[in-house]
Amino acid sequence: MSLAVDWWIPGASFISGIGLIIVGIILLILARRMQPERKTDEADGSPEVRA
């Protein structure tokens, strides 16, 4: 039984680590796509006042 636990824990941590990296890359891509929309708001005036 200890052999199964010794194999499962590193495998689960490896897969979860890859999943977190993929989620981080997706969030970076989405954040970079939203930047041009913020630039259009800056042209009209200070976004801090309207927000």
C-alpha positions as CSV (number, residue, x, y, z in Angstrom):
1,M,0.0,0.0,0.0
2,S,2.9,2.4,0.7
3,L,4.1,1.9,-2.9
4,A,0.8,3.2,-4.3
5,V,1.0,6.3,-2.1
6,D,4.6,6.9,-3.1
7,W,3.7,6.9,-6.8
8,W,0.4,8.8,-6.5
9,I,1.6,11.8,-4.6
10,P,4.3,12.9,-7.0
11,G,2.1,12.2,-10.0
12,A,-0.7,14.3,-8.6
13,S,1.6,17.2,-7.7
14,F,3.2,17.1,-11.2
15,I,-0.2,17.1,-13.0
16,S,-1.5,19.9,-10.7
17,G,1.6,21.9,-11.3
18,I,1.2,21.7,-15.1
19,G,-2.4,22.6,-14.7
20,L,-1.6,25.7,-12.7
21,I,1.0,26.8,-15.3
22,I,-1.5,26.4,-18.1
23,V,-4.1,28.5,-16.2
24,G,-1.5,31.2,-15.6
25,I,-0.6,31.3,-19.3
26,I,-4.3,31.6,-20.2
27,L,-4.8,34.4,-17.7
28,L,-1.7,36.3,-19.1
29,I,-3.1,36.0,-22.7
30,L,-6.5,37.3,-21.5
31,A,-5.0,40.2,-19.6
32,R,-2.9,41.3,-22.6
33,R,-6.0,41.2,-24.8
34,M,-7.8,43.6,-22.5
35,Q,-5.1,46.2,-22.5
36,P,-6.2,48.0,-25.7
37,E,-9.6,48.6,-24.2
38,R,-8.1,50.3,-21.2
39,K,-6.0,52.5,-23.6
40,T,-9.2,53.8,-25.3
41,D,-10.6,54.8,-21.9
42,E,-7.4,56.7,-21.1
43,A,-7.8,58.8,-24.3
44,D,-11.2,60.1,-23.2
45,G,-10.0,61.1,-19.7
46,S,-8.7,59.7,-16.4
47,P,-10.3,56.3,-15.8
48,E,-9.9,56.7,-12.1
49,V,-12.6,59.4,-12.0
50,R,-15.2,57.4,-13.9
51,A,-14.4,54.2,-12.0
